[in-house]
Amino acid sequence: MKWHPVRLTRRAGLTTGASLIGLGAPGPAHATGETAAMNRQDHATATSLRVLADARGIRIGAAVASRPLANETLYRDILAREFSSVTCENVMKPSFLQPSRGRFDFQTADVIVAFAKAHGMTIRGHTLVWHNQNPAWLERIASSGENAGAILRDHITGVLTHYRSDGPVPVPAWDVVNEAITDTGALRDTLWARALGPGYLADVFRWANEADPDAHLFYNDYGAEGMGRKANAVYALLRGLVHDGVPVHGVGLQMHVGIGARQSPSRADLAANISRLRALGLEVHVTEMDVKLQTGTGTDDERLAEQAQVYADMLGTCIEVGVTSFTFWGFTDAHSWIPGFTGKPDGALPFDATYAPKPAYHALARVLAEG
Ligand code: XIL
């Protein structure tokens, strides 16, 4: 394939005097005027991940948060230029879409869908059935056991009817079930498993398929990227569903990984796992990738280089084995869930907190350009 120049090499490392790893507080939520202007100029003449990914026939995506989308021009500009797919980081979860029983609120999510549509991006819906971020009313009913199936079915039907693939706000792919398997490979003891029994997994895919027969329906989980106990359990679950004729069309591998030993799968394990899932006839998407720096050692520059390598290894392998969509959980360190989740500052995404592209960005662009 022809080499596409990626002229985004203004800075390879840090953008301020502050240490990237040691940043006590999150960086500024937006770039300074000067940085922003330079960024815009750089990007105006550059190609982008999106352009490169288009040429490879793969979607490149980012999880999107509503507040910076509304408030930050640079966030919007980079999102539209660099990515061809978006996932709502939070606002399509049940606590947002059905805050009280029978009252659906699509307003906030629809702003993101409209942005995606206006910029020719696709949307991955996330998520219908999970044990987190459910409204209190729904948890109450589910734990009482009564009508749990009916309310879950109503939720799925309500959401997928609004977002039907052939409607005005289409969402063509959905993480129907999120994280239903434990780290040791057992069925997770969730409100849904308790109320409905293990058969709920097949049921929810059928309900989703009835509500939108054209939607691509995914099982999504973390820690099941390489080979191992959890990956084996996810594979066995999917094999069973496919065997039973359940309408499941794909697997989402979240890919929340890190630098350092055993913090990300080997290329061989990742390839083997994805290949066996694809052999079931399933589509495979990477749905939530980020690469933590706090799990490694070395200077800031060394960590950033290692992070770039992990991003490149994972994307390169995924392209080789036919992954069709590759999404990061955010794109800028200014808005990443990792510091909140781990309680430590980090820098897990391809753009830094001032929106400057990091070594990871350049490595991803190289992989897309060269294979
Ligand atoms: C996270 C969001 O990023 C946070 O803002 C929120 O507080 C909690 O959820 N796996 C998933 C995502 O499937 O939905 C999670 O998103 C991150 C882990």
Boltz pocket constraint, residues with backbone or C-beta under 6 A from the ligand:
constraints:
  - pocket:
      binder: B
      contacts: [[A, 89], [A, 90], [A, 178], [A, 254], [A, 288], [A, 337]]
      max_distance: 6.0
